[in-house]
Amino acid sequence: MNNILQKRIEEAAEQYAYTNWENDDYHEGAEEGMPFDPIGYLEKCFKKAATFALQNQWISVEEALPKKIEDKNYSKYVLTRQEYYDNEYYVIARYDYGFDMWVSTHYFKPEFITHWMPIPSLEGGEE
């Protein structure tokens, strides 16, 4: 995930946590020195959820294609979704800008690709 997006998530998480904490009756009457940090907890939950959602969004091929790798004529490998005979199939593929088509090492029907997304990181960090 890029630095700008990461910063936006952190800012939104902080704003969300404080806004929701101030509007929540849960903290009313809580003793000082409470070991549980609800604002920090809300921020952490928001960041995890926002990061997961942003990393797992399908992008329509009509809206955009994967970005071309600098000095190459193709994109990074991405996860693609095909809709074929009322079924969905998923294939790792990349877009070849030289031939203007999807390519993969697996058998698939590139003409039925409707969506793609970056391959989600298992570590939750940058690929």
The 8 nearest C-alpha neighbors of each residue, nearest first, counted from 0:
[[1, 125, 5, 2, 4, 124, 126, 54],
 [0, 2, 4, 3, 5, 125, 6, 124],
 [1, 3, 5, 4, 6, 0, 7, 125],
 [4, 2, 6, 5, 1, 7, 0, 8],
 [3, 5, 7, 6, 2, 1, 8, 0],
 [6, 4, 2, 8, 3, 7, 1, 9],
 [5, 7, 9, 3, 8, 4, 2, 10],
 [8, 6, 4, 10, 9, 5, 11, 3],
 [7, 9, 11, 5, 6, 10, 12, 46],
 [10, 8, 12, 6, 7, 11, 13, 5],
 [11, 9, 7, 13, 12, 8, 6, 14],
 [10, 12, 14, 8, 13, 9, 15, 7],
 [13, 11, 42, 9, 15, 10, 45, 14],
 [12, 14, 16, 10, 11, 15, 42, 9],
 [13, 15, 11, 17, 12, 16, 18, 10],
 [16, 14, 12, 18, 13, 17, 11, 19],
 [15, 17, 41, 13, 42, 19, 38, 14],
 [16, 18, 20, 14, 19, 15, 21, 13],
 [19, 17, 15, 21, 20, 16, 14, 22],
 [18, 20, 22, 16, 21, 17, 15, 23],
 [19, 21, 17, 23, 22, 18, 16, 38],
 [20, 22, 18, 19, 23, 17, 24, 26],
 [23, 21, 19, 20, 18, 24, 17, 25],
 [22, 24, 20, 25, 21, 19, 26, 27],
 [23, 25, 27, 26, 22, 21, 20, 28],
 [26, 24, 23, 27, 29, 20, 28, 22],
 [25, 27, 29, 24, 28, 23, 20, 21],
 [28, 26, 24, 29, 25, 23, 30, 21],
 [27, 29, 26, 30, 25, 24, 31, 33],
 [30, 28, 26, 27, 31, 33, 25, 32],
 [29, 31, 33, 28, 32, 26, 27, 34],
 [32, 30, 33, 29, 34, 28, 26, 35],
 [33, 31, 34, 30, 35, 29, 36, 37],
 [32, 34, 31, 35, 30, 29, 36, 37],
 [35, 33, 32, 36, 31, 37, 30, 29],
 [34, 36, 33, 37, 40, 32, 39, 38],
 [37, 35, 39, 38, 40, 34, 33, 41],
 [38, 36, 40, 39, 35, 41, 20, 16],
 [39, 37, 41, 40, 16, 36, 42, 17],
 [40, 38, 42, 36, 37, 41, 43, 16],
 [39, 41, 37, 43, 38, 42, 36, 44],
 [40, 42, 38, 16, 44, 43, 39, 37],
 [43, 41, 12, 39, 45, 16, 40, 44],
 [42, 44, 40, 46, 41, 45, 39, 47],
 [45, 43, 41, 47, 46, 42, 48, 40],
 [44, 46, 42, 48, 12, 43, 47, 49],
 [47, 45, 49, 43, 44, 48, 50, 12],
 [46, 48, 50, 44, 45, 49, 51, 43],
 [47, 49, 45, 51, 50, 46, 52, 44],
 [50, 48, 52, 46, 51, 47, 45, 53],
 [49, 51, 53, 47, 52, 48, 46, 54],
 [50, 52, 48, 54, 49, 53, 47, 55],
 [53, 51, 49, 55, 50, 54, 48, 56],
 [52, 54, 50, 55, 51, 56, 49, 48],
 [55, 53, 51, 52, 119, 56, 50, 117],
 [56, 54, 52, 53, 51, 119, 57, 116],
 [55, 57, 53, 54, 116, 52, 58, 117],
 [56, 58, 116, 115, 114, 59, 55, 80],
 [59, 57, 114, 115, 116, 60, 56, 62],
 [58, 60, 114, 62, 61, 113, 63, 57],
 [61, 59, 63, 114, 62, 64, 113, 58],
 [60, 62, 59, 63, 113, 64, 114, 58],
 [61, 63, 59, 60, 58, 64, 114, 113],
 [64, 62, 60, 61, 59, 65, 58, 66],
 [63, 65, 60, 66, 62, 94, 61, 115],
 [66, 64, 74, 67, 63, 94, 75, 77],
 [65, 67, 74, 64, 68, 75, 73, 63],
 [66, 68, 74, 73, 69, 65, 72, 71],
 [69, 67, 74, 71, 73, 70, 66, 75],
 [68, 70, 71, 67, 72, 73, 74, 66],
 [71, 69, 68, 72, 67, 73, 74, 66],
 [72, 70, 68, 69, 73, 67, 74, 96],
 [71, 73, 96, 97, 95, 67, 70, 68],
 [74, 72, 95, 67, 96, 94, 71, 68],
 [73, 75, 67, 68, 94, 93, 66, 65],
 [76, 74, 93, 77, 68, 73, 67, 65],
 [75, 77, 93, 92, 91, 74, 78, 118],
 [78, 76, 117, 118, 91, 92, 116, 93],
 [77, 79, 91, 116, 115, 118, 90, 117],
 [80, 78, 115, 90, 89, 114, 91, 77],
 [79, 81, 89, 114, 112, 88, 115, 113],
 [82, 80, 112, 88, 111, 87, 113, 83],
 [83, 81, 87, 86, 111, 85, 88, 112],
 [82, 84, 86, 85, 81, 111, 87, 88],
 [85, 83, 86, 82, 87, 111, 81, 88],
 [84, 86, 83, 82, 87, 81, 88, 111],
 [87, 85, 83, 84, 82, 88, 81, 80],
 [86, 88, 82, 81, 83, 80, 89, 85],
 [87, 89, 81, 80, 82, 86, 90, 83],
 [88, 90, 80, 79, 81, 78, 87, 91],
 [91, 89, 79, 78, 92, 80, 88, 107],
 [90, 92, 78, 77, 79, 76, 103, 89],
 [93, 91, 103, 76, 102, 77, 90, 78],
 [94, 92, 76, 74, 102, 101, 75, 77],
 [93, 95, 101, 74, 73, 100, 96, 102],
 [96, 94, 73, 100, 97, 99, 98, 101],
 [95, 97, 99, 72, 73, 98, 94, 100],
 [98, 96, 95, 99, 72, 73, 100, 94],
 [97, 99, 96, 100, 95, 101, 94, 72],
 [100, 98, 96, 97, 95, 101, 94, 73],
 [101, 99, 95, 98, 94, 102, 96, 109],
 [100, 102, 94, 109, 93, 95, 92, 103],
 [103, 101, 92, 93, 94, 100, 95, 104],
 [104, 102, 92, 105, 93, 91, 101, 106],
 [103, 105, 106, 102, 92, 91, 107, 90],
 [106, 104, 103, 107, 90, 91, 92, 102],
 [105, 107, 104, 108, 103, 90, 109, 102],
 [106, 108, 109, 105, 90, 103, 81, 88],
 [107, 109, 110, 111, 106, 112, 81, 83],
 [110, 108, 111, 112, 101, 107, 100, 102],
 [109, 111, 108, 112, 101, 113, 81, 100],
 [112, 110, 81, 109, 108, 82, 113, 83],
 [113, 111, 81, 109, 80, 110, 114, 79],
 [112, 114, 81, 60, 59, 80, 111, 82],
 [115, 113, 59, 80, 58, 60, 79, 57],
 [114, 116, 79, 58, 57, 78, 80, 77],
 [117, 115, 57, 78, 77, 58, 118, 56],
 [118, 116, 77, 119, 78, 115, 54, 76],
 [117, 119, 77, 78, 116, 120, 76, 54],
 [120, 118, 54, 117, 121, 55, 123, 116],
 [119, 121, 123, 122, 126, 124, 118, 125],
 [120, 122, 123, 119, 124, 118, 126, 125],
 [121, 123, 120, 124, 125, 119, 126, 51],
 [122, 124, 120, 121, 125, 119, 50, 51],
 [125, 123, 122, 120, 126, 0, 121, 119],
 [124, 126, 0, 120, 123, 1, 122, 119],
 [125, 120, 124, 0, 119, 118, 123, 122]]
